[in-house]
Amino acid sequence: MKLKKYFFLNWKLNLFTILIVPIFSVINVVILWLTTTLLKDITSNSANDLNSLIIKIAIYASFSIISLVFLFVQQKFYLLIIYRGHYHLRQDVYRKIANSHPRDIKNANKEEILNTLETDCGMIGQMLIIPAALLNGFLEVVGIIVLYSFLSWQLLLIFLGITVVKVIKDFLIYSFYGQFSRKESEIKNKLLNKVNRFLSIYNLIIFSNKKQYFVDKFTQKITPVYSSYNKNLNGKTIVSYIANLLDLIIQISIFIGAFFLFKNGKIGIELLILSIVHFGTLSAKLSFTVQVFSGYFQIMGIWNKIQKFLAKFATPNLLNVDKFEKIELKNINLSFDNKKIFENFNLTINKGDKVLLLGKSGCGKSTLAKLMLNLYDNYEGEILVNGTKITKNDSLSNLFNYCSVESQNTLNVDLLQNQSRSSELKELFNANFIINQVDENNNYSTGEQQRINLLNSFYVDKEIMILDESLSNLDKNNRDNIMKKIFNLDKTVIMISHHIEKEDYPLFTKVVDFNKK
């Protein structure tokens, strides 16, 4: 991924936008000149031809309307550039993450992924208009300077001198304000995370006999965050007040300078009246141009941040198995936080096996399934597929389907794309209540939600099916019916559960009881 790709991605649109910029800039400068000329005619002591004045007003109105049309077109093109740039960059980032090793996706911070896809990619998209915006600002600044070199070079010198002061002031204020804004964003994220963590344990709070204890602890943790937010907001407000005060001083200085020139006969009343307005236009365009130019360094910072984030996602070696025969785990040792999960663990699963991983919560059943998926890299021992040793960089995603009780109950696949497969899965998982897609406004029962998860997880046909408590929320009739149909498939099935009845053990070719390890 290279940044210049997104600048040239819509080169025709960018080129057309850049071509209309000079026209738009000239029109705006002409409007400034027409404003000055009109005001001079109106304030002149000499009698004016009314028809001539009306014609000038009509010309001024026409140019103003044309300027608005060009502004509308320019803003529309800007939005298209931003939208398309964000869209394509987001697609590339998503593709990079989706094609990375499943282990890296599992370990990734989901909030960081969302922030990269939406916030960072969005900011890059906005900054793709930098070339056109920079040209626009530069041409208008040059146009105003040329205009005032004819109207009053003395007033132009005052404009330029005070504009330099204002640009420096804006830069300093922007630096301080930016620090407070970044701090505000960090505090809001911290606040959001704390609230989310608190809400995630709402069941514990509701059914606990220590509700007040949890509320007090939460209040104790979140109060310093609010205090920090208010302190930061006060600092931000003070900076804003200082900026407004300095702007007022600058405007007064401009008017004093213009008034001095007027009293000495260097400028007319029209330039005295318009001095503050025209200075505001010049300084705003110059400040805008400087900010757009500095945006280049900002975009590089964000781009480097995105690249650093994507570096966490390694491109895996996608293991292609023509014909699955068996998977073996040999002498596996695995620990987390000095807690032994597996010690010299061995297991062989052959093609067509129906394996039950049985045990209470936290005993290592799901960990074993994820180990077979090569989602851990801190184990000792060997994982072999068809006798070939799996490396830490190998991805087995082409081999396994995995469905967990924690899966989302949103259907992420298009059932109309492969109707034969859709019909097959609806029949397999008793999910004929789904027509073409899941109605997110429908209040599905827990069992229906779980069957949506199953259909979603197994839409792509693979050799090995892992069901991690995936049938636990189904009633006995549905569970038994689905199990029977799954076991009749020519598939290798690994079922993880903590409450399979003993009478169902004979359905499995292997039972690994973690309660006995």
Buried (B, 14 or more C-beta within 10 A) or exposed (E): EEBEEBBEBBEEBBEBBBEBBEEBBEBBBBBBBBBBBBBBBEEEEEEEEEEEEEEBBEBBEEBBEBBEEBEEBBEEBBEBBBBBBBEBBBEBBBEBBEEBBBBBBEEBEEEEBEBBBEEBBBBBBBBBBBBBBBBBBBBBBEBBBEBBEEBBEBBBEBBBEBBEBBBEBBEBBBEBBEBBEEBBEEBEEBBEEBEEEBEEEEEEBEEEEEEEEBEEEBEEEBEEBEEBBEEBBEBBEEBBEBBEEBBEEBBEBBBEBBEEBBEEEBBBEBBBBBBBEBBBBBBBBBBBBBBBBEBEEBBEEBBEBBEEBBEBBEEBEEBEBEEBEBBBBBEBBBEEEEEEBBEEBEBEBBBBBBBBBBBEEEBBBBBBBBBBBBBBEEBEBEBBBBEEEBEBBBBBBEBBBBBBBEBEBEBEBEBEEBEEBBEEBBEBBBBEBBEEEBEEEEEBEEBBBBBBBBBBBBBEEBBBBBBBBBBBBBEEEBBBBBBEEBBEEEBBBBBBBBEBEEEBEEBBBBBBEBEEE
